[in-house]
Amino acid sequence: SVSAPKQEEVKRLPGGKIKKKASTTTFLSY
């Protein structure tokens, strides 16, 4: 699975802000 589409889904999901932050941190780690 690609991370980009997954992040978009997280955005739409409730509480996506927290998950989005985690995803961003992971992205920076990469």
C-alpha positions in Angstrom: 0.0 0.0 0.0 1.2 3.5 -0.7 1.5 6.0 2.2 0.1 9.0 0.3 -3.4 7.6 -0.2 -3.4 6.2 3.3 -2.7 9.7 4.7 -5.6 11.2 2.7 -7.9 8.6 4.3 -6.7 9.5 7.7 -7.4 13.2 7.0 -11.1 12.3 6.3 -11.3 10.1 9.4 -12.3 11.7 12.7 -9.3 12.7 14.9 -7.2 12.7 11.8 -5.3 15.6 13.2 -3.4 13.4 15.7 -2.9 10.6 13.2 -1.8 13.1 10.6 0.9 14.4 13.0 2.1 10.9 13.5 2.2 10.3 9.8 4.1 13.5 9.2 6.7 12.5 11.8 7.1 9.2 10.1 7.4 11.0 6.7 10.1 13.2 8.1 11.9 10.1 9.5 12.0 8.7 6.0 
